[in-house]
Amino acid sequence: MKHAGKARRAAFKLILVALVIPVIIGILWMMAVISAVVLPVVFTIAIVFWVLFTIFTLYFFRDPEARTPTTVGSVVSPGHGKVDVIDEMDEPVFMKGRCRRISIFLSVINIHVQNAPISGKVMYVKETEGKFLSALKAAECCQHNENVYIGFNSTENEGEKLGLKLMAGLIARRIVPFVQPGDEVSRGERISLIQFGSRCDIYIPLNYKIQVKLSDKVIGGETVLASRS
């Protein structure tokens, strides 16, 4: 599928960068720059930490294929995590009016590849710099944190729009969108990657019926969040 493998490539880049530290220590050891007594201990510790980091990184950047429902008019979860906010609000950026919001918290053990919630055309992509507050604090995080907003026009229901805000967190400090304005996406298609724990908000038209409740665990590209009334 489209964009498959991008998460794994990001993992390998981080693993190679982290490998620099034990390599430097090993070179210093061979050059006898540091005490022969201290260096083996430091080198061993560095290798152990690198191995643990490698295991965690490969686990974190896992990216299974989504089994996306084909029901017309359904909105699937853009991310893996837990629903902790369901409300109604005015969204002035892309929706330009009243809409329903579902906010999903992604912990560091969740998959962090995001999926297109609907089939449509990407009309808007904007990155906004901000703070890196804990993603556990929904209100503060949604208002102040660094984020990438992606807006879609539905190709299933003409004239309908849907917004998605991807937010950095205390640990997640990089959001990598895979799409740009003008791209056509299919429901469940990979559209972005957030590196480490974070949050995403999805803005849904009022004529959709919410299919999840607070504390529900959702699967990106699979769980139906809402359906057209």
C-alpha positions, -999 to 999 in steps of 0.1 A, spaced: 0 0 0 9 36 -4 36 50 20 42 15 34 77 12 49 82 49 57 78 42 95 104 14 94 128 37 75 124 64 101 132 37 128 164 27 111 176 63 108 171 68 146 189 35 153 219 45 131 221 79 148 221 63 182 248 39 171 272 68 168 277 70 206 290 34 211 311 37 179 328 68 192 335 52 226 349 21 208 372 43 187 385 61 218 391 27 234 412 15 204 431 47 205 437 43 242 425 79 248 406 69 280 417 46 308 416 10 297 398 2 330 370 27 325 365 24 287 353 -13 286 326 -5 312 314 26 294 314 8 261 294 -21 275 268 2 290 265 21 257 260 -11 237 234 -24 262 215 9 259 217 9 221 204 -26 219 174 -17 242 168 15 222 169 -6 190 143 -31 203 120 -3 215 123 17 183 115 -12 161 85 -20 183 74 17 183 76 21 146 56 -10 137 31 -4 109 6 -32 103 -18 -31 73 -52 -17 83 -83 -38 76 -104 -8 66 -142 -10 64 -156 -1 30 -190 13 42 -197 45 23 -200 75 47 -180 60 75 -152 79 93 -125 56 106 -100 64 134 -69 83 121 -48 68 149 -43 40 174 -51 50 210 -79 59 235 -108 82 230 -108 107 259 -127 137 245 -160 138 226 -176 172 222 -191 199 199 -172 230 191 -166 258 166 -136 251 144 -125 282 124 -94 269 107 -108 245 80 -143 234 90 -154 271 94 -182 264 118 -198 241 143 -187 204 143 -181 174 165 -147 167 178 -132 133 188 -98 135 205 -76 104 207 -46 100 230 -17 80 217 6 66 243 43 56 236 32 20 232 6 27 205 13 25 168 21 60 156 13 59 119 -19 78 111 -45 68 85 -69 88 63 -103 89 81 -122 92 48 -117 89 11 -112 123 -3 -89 150 -15 -63 168 7 -72 205 5 -52 219 34 -19 211 52 -5 235 77 22 231 103 20 253 134 49 258 158 41 256 195 48 241 229 54 205 238 31 200 268 20 166 279 -5 150 255 -23 137 285 -36 172 291 -61 174 263 -72 210 267 -37 225 270 -22 203 244 -49 210 218 -46 247 223 -9 253 226 12 224 212 30 222 179 7 205 154 0 197 117 -36 203 105 -48 183 75 -81 192 58 -100 168 35 -129 172 11 -149 140 9 -152 123 -25 -181 102 -12 -203 130 -1 -198 161 -22 -194 193 -3 -185 177 30 -153 185 48 -134 168 76 -104 182 96 -76 163 114 -51 179 138 -20 159 147 -3 172 178 32 168 193 35 159 230 60 160 258 80 132 241 67 134 205 85 163 189 83 155 152 52 152 130 59 138 95 30 143 70 30 120 40 5 140 20 2 175 6 -26 196 -9 -40 181 -40 -34 145 -31 -62 120 -34 -64 95 -5 -85 64 2 -100 57 36 -74 39 58 -44 50 37 -13 60 56 -10 98 58 15 107 85 38 96 113 41 111 148 73 101 166 65 90 201 35 97 224 10 123 212 -26 132 203 -49 137 173 -82 155 170 -107 148 143 -134 173 134 -166 157 120 -197 174 104 -228 176 127 -248 153 104 -227 123 114 -236 100 142 -207 92 167 -201 55 170 -176 55 199 -177 65 235 -152 78 260 -124 54 270 -129 33 239 -97 20 224 -95 26 187 -74 11 158 -61 34 131 -77 28 98 -102 2 112 -124 15 140 -154 34 128 -157 67 148 -188 81 131 -212 73 103 -234 96 81 -269 99 96 
